[in-house]
Amino acid sequence: MSDKRSVAVTVTLLAAIVAIFGVSLWLNRGAPEETSFVGTDSAATAHIETVEPDYTPWFAPVFSAGSAEIESGLFALQAAIGSGVLCFAVGALWQRHRSSMTNPTGVASRGAAADE
């Protein structure tokens, strides 16, 4: 019974992901191509410049990428590092949970290791 429930949950989650993806594309169908998938920073800057043409930023960026390819590569590197840290943390927590289930006292006994 548990296997059927986990399959149902998995299928439901996959369907929800596909639905979210489809709805986001459908809602964006009438937008001009150059503004279809811009970041929030670019959209906010464009809106501010439209509303207040005399606006001057409070500060300048510390680093400016030389091209869009470099910027995209740095973003991909940031995403890879973040996912690596997240996966390591989840793996460490999973292993901690697994080891606490096998040894509920949390103290390793020498006899148990010798018996195996």
C-alpha positions in Angstrom: 0.0 0.0 0.0 2.9 2.4 0.8 4.4 1.8 -2.7 1.1 2.8 -4.4 0.9 5.9 -2.3 4.5 7.0 -3.1 3.9 6.4 -6.8 0.8 8.5 -6.6 2.7 11.3 -4.8 5.5 11.2 -7.4 3.1 11.3 -10.3 1.2 14.2 -8.7 4.3 16.2 -8.1 5.5 15.6 -11.7 2.1 16.7 -13.0 2.3 19.8 -10.9 5.7 20.7 -12.2 4.6 20.3 -15.8 1.5 22.3 -15.1 3.5 25.2 -13.5 5.9 25.2 -16.5 3.0 25.2 -19.0 1.1 27.9 -17.2 4.1 30.2 -17.1 4.7 29.8 -20.8 1.1 30.3 -21.6 0.9 33.5 -19.5 4.0 34.9 -21.2 2.8 34.1 -24.7 1.9 37.7 -25.7 5.1 39.4 -24.5 7.6 40.8 -26.9 10.5 38.4 -27.5 13.2 40.7 -26.1 11.3 41.0 -22.8 10.0 37.4 -22.5 12.6 35.9 -20.1 14.5 38.9 -18.7 15.7 38.9 -15.1 13.9 40.8 -12.4 16.9 43.2 -12.2 16.5 44.2 -15.8 12.7 44.5 -15.6 13.0 46.7 -12.5 15.6 48.9 -14.1 13.5 49.4 -17.2 10.4 50.2 -15.1 12.3 52.7 -12.9 13.7 54.4 -16.0 10.2 54.7 -17.5 8.6 56.1 -14.3 11.5 58.3 -13.2 13.8 59.3 -16.1 16.1 61.4 -13.9 16.8 58.6 -11.4 20.4 58.1 -10.5 21.5 54.8 -8.9 22.8 55.0 -5.3 25.8 52.8 -6.0 27.7 51.2 -8.9 28.3 47.5 -9.3 31.6 46.1 -7.9 32.1 43.8 -10.8 30.8 44.0 -14.3 31.0 41.0 -16.6 32.6 41.7 -20.0 29.9 39.9 -22.0 26.6 38.0 -21.7 28.4 34.7 -22.0 30.7 35.5 -19.0 27.7 36.6 -17.0 25.8 33.4 -17.9 28.8 31.3 -17.0 29.2 33.0 -13.6 25.5 32.4 -12.9 25.9 28.7 -13.9 28.9 28.4 -11.6 27.0 30.0 -8.8 24.1 27.6 -9.3 26.5 24.6 -9.4 28.2 25.6 -6.2 24.8 26.2 -4.5 23.4 22.9 -5.5 26.6 21.2 -4.4 26.3 22.7 -1.0 22.6 21.9 -0.7 23.2 18.3 -1.8 26.0 17.8 0.6 23.9 19.2 3.5 20.9 16.9 2.6 23.3 13.9 2.3 24.9 14.7 5.6 21.5 15.0 7.3 20.3 11.8 5.7 23.3 9.9 6.8 22.9 11.3 10.3 19.3 10.1 10.4 20.3 6.7 9.0 23.0 6.2 11.6 20.7 7.3 14.5 18.1 4.7 13.3 20.7 1.9 13.4 22.1 2.9 16.8 19.5 4.8 18.8 21.8 5.6 21.7 24.2 7.5 19.5 27.2 5.8 21.1 29.1 3.2 19.0 29.7 0.0 20.9 32.8 -2.0 20.2 31.0 -5.3 20.6 28.5 -4.5 17.8 31.3 -3.7 15.4 33.2 -6.9 16.3 30.1 -9.1 15.9 29.6 -8.0 12.2 
